[in-house]
Amino acid sequence: MVAAVAAALVGLAIVLAFFVAPEDADQGISQRIFYFHVPIALTAYACFGWGAWKALLLLWKREERYDLESYVAIHQGTIFGALTLATGSIWAKASWGKWWVWDSNQLVLFLVLFLFYSAYFMLRFSIDEGPRRANVSAVYALFGVALIPVSFFAIRLAEDFIHPTTFTREGPQMTGTMFFTFCVAWLAITVLAYALYRVELLGKRLDANLRELREALT
Amino acid sequence: MNYLGDVAALARKDLRLELRARDTLPAMLLFVLSTLVVFHFALPSGADELAAQGLLWVALVFTALLGLTRAWSPEREDGALDGLVLAPSDRSAIWLGKSAAVFVFLVAIELVALPAFALFFSPLDAGAVLGVLLADVGICAVGTLLAAMAAASRTRELILPLLFLPLAIPLIVGGVGASVSTDPGRYLAFLGLYDAVFAILCWASFEYVVSE
């Protein structure tokens, strides 16, 4: 059900972004990636936040299921984070002529977060399954939400000595249709992330149940 | 015993262990000096002093990492950590004691490393030294907790740099800013903010890292 809604919304967002929204006078067609890049980035933040929230619940309520939920949310967040890097890179190539620009705060932040959360998986999979692993993963996930604002602030500060002349980009003056398209795309990506989250969670739970069953039978 | 007494006893234990065995401090010291020499050859002639200031931070962070990978090894042997966890004191005291000991190590190293840097490359101003001290607090607070996490994993020494470096990026930004900027106040304030945020987070969450 959620998956169907997600598919429909993503389809609608694609139609709106490519055929309905007006062409950007300044950037032309390349601006249309904005309708996906920004919602994907916002969704990645939402996933990381959701994962940290579940981690907090795990430490607080000590219910085992929160561990898997936190992990799956962070897994989705990392996938969307990688997509943000990819779409951002494409956009950078199209509008600034380079695949990577250190001027773009958001891209740099996502690179840091991507490294941070990749280490999360390394950590998680090098600890044997059990309450210890759940605790350690949860604490690390909580560090992530503290790291996001602190890094953002740090990258802003770093601009002063790394790039004396900051890349100033005027915020896109959005028309009504553009803003509407953006909102639909944002909703679509969020619902898509939620659908993926549910599917992965279901799969992982099925896996765990199967393993228990197999152990019980042998 | 009160809380601070516990912390002091734990930190004293680490310092005494190091004074007797002397296996971490000399290694860190040699490492930081070797790194500075490597940097001399890594910087092409004509590279300005600012580049060296940035590299100083690389040297400090990697030296700290070297010390941190060893931070929990005395506790890991013979299950000493389990004994500490079972002791009737607040578990965060274990983290605070260890952080304090690591901080002392780091400052001791820097007492040699910073003059050596000034001798080899360029003199450091008060902003840079203050930045180093503030960054040390953050490095020790976060590093000690992450090292405890790494000690719980199978990969141990391998994983600590992966966990630590993304979290150290804000410290590098603040530290390099404090070293090279003419107005280091903002960067020092940022380092202080980082220390406060992450020290509280580590202090509150350490218990979960060592217990099941």
Contacts between the chains, C-beta under 8 A, distances in Angstrom:
chain1	res1	chain2	res2	distance
A	59	B	205	7.5
A	59	B	208	5.5
A	112	B	166	5.5
A	112	B	169	5.6
A	113	B	166	7.7
A	115	B	162	7.9
A	115	B	165	7.3
A	115	B	166	4.6
A	116	B	166	3.8
A	116	B	167	7.0
A	118	B	162	7.7
A	119	B	159	7.3
A	119	B	162	4.2
A	119	B	163	5.0
A	119	B	166	6.6
A	122	B	155	7.3
A	122	B	159	5.6
A	122	B	162	5.7
A	122	B	163	8.0
A	123	B	149	6.4
A	123	B	150	7.7
A	123	B	153	6.1
A	123	B	159	6.0
A	123	B	162	7.9
A	123	B	163	6.2
A	126	B	153	4.0
A	126	B	154	4.6
A	126	B	155	4.4
A	126	B	159	6.1
A	127	B	152	5.8
A	127	B	153	4.8
A	127	B	154	7.1
A	128	B	154	7.7
A	130	B	212	7.2
A	131	B	212	4.4
A	132	B	152	6.0
A	132	B	212	5.1
A	135	B	208	4.3
A	135	B	209	6.5
A	135	B	211	7.3
A	135	B	212	7.0
A	136	B	149	5.1
A	136	B	152	5.8
A	136	B	153	7.8
A	136	B	208	7.7
A	136	B	209	5.8
A	138	B	208	6.9
A	139	B	145	7.7
A	139	B	149	7.2
A	139	B	205	4.4
A	139	B	208	5.5
A	139	B	209	5.7
A	140	B	149	6.7
A	140	B	163	7.4
A	142	B	201	6.8
A	142	B	205	6.4
A	143	B	167	6.7
A	143	B	198	7.8
A	143	B	201	6.6
A	146	B	197	5.8
A	146	B	198	6.7
A	146	B	201	5.6
A	147	B	166	7.2
A	147	B	167	6.2
A	147	B	170	7.8
A	150	B	170	5.1
A	150	B	193	7.7
A	150	B	194	6.0
A	150	B	197	6.4
A	150	B	198	7.9
A	151	B	169	6.4
A	151	B	170	5.7
A	153	B	170	7.5
A	153	B	190	6.8
A	154	B	169	6.6
A	154	B	170	3.8
A	154	B	173	4.1
A	154	B	174	6.8
A	154	B	190	7.0
A	155	B	173	7.2
A	157	B	173	5.7
A	157	B	174	7.2
A	157	B	177	6.0
A	157	B	186	6.9
A	157	B	187	6.7
A	157	B	190	5.9
A	158	B	173	4.5
A	158	B	176	7.9
A	158	B	177	7.1
A	160	B	177	7.2
A	160	B	181	7.2
A	161	B	176	7.0
A	161	B	177	5.7
A	161	B	180	5.6
A	161	B	181	6.0
